[in-house]
Amino acid sequence: MGMLSLGKKTIFKSGTNYSFSKNADPRDIIEDIIDHINSKYATNPFSYVNNTTTIARGTTINIDFDYTDCVDAIKKIVELTDYVFRISGE
């Protein structure tokens, strides 16, 4: 199974809730999503790079998730920011 497939079949949730809002720095939310995927698979298939030279922390967004798979959750954040999301190794 490819990495993108793992993210598509994993639903992002907060605790036991599939419908919730996050009000936080977009980088923190993306890291939460990646950590959530990794918690489901023993191989920890995803990682992130803390590139503080190109993306400064301190921005806050409010975003709603409603039974959203992890790839689409990251896409929602990318749409609200100037972030770039790439899966390498596919």
C-alpha angles and dihedrals in degrees: 000000000000124000093249090054091054091054092046094052094047114084115214112233141166109229102311095335122105093183114058145123130242123203106187147098108306091232090056091050092050090049089051090052093049091046088051092054091047091051088062097052128052092216095061091224098188133059135171135216118229096220101177093169094068104028117042120204121231102078116116126203131182112219134172124217122195113181090320124169115233096252092052090045090057091045089055090056093046089054091055095046140035091254125133120217121199134172111206127187094046 
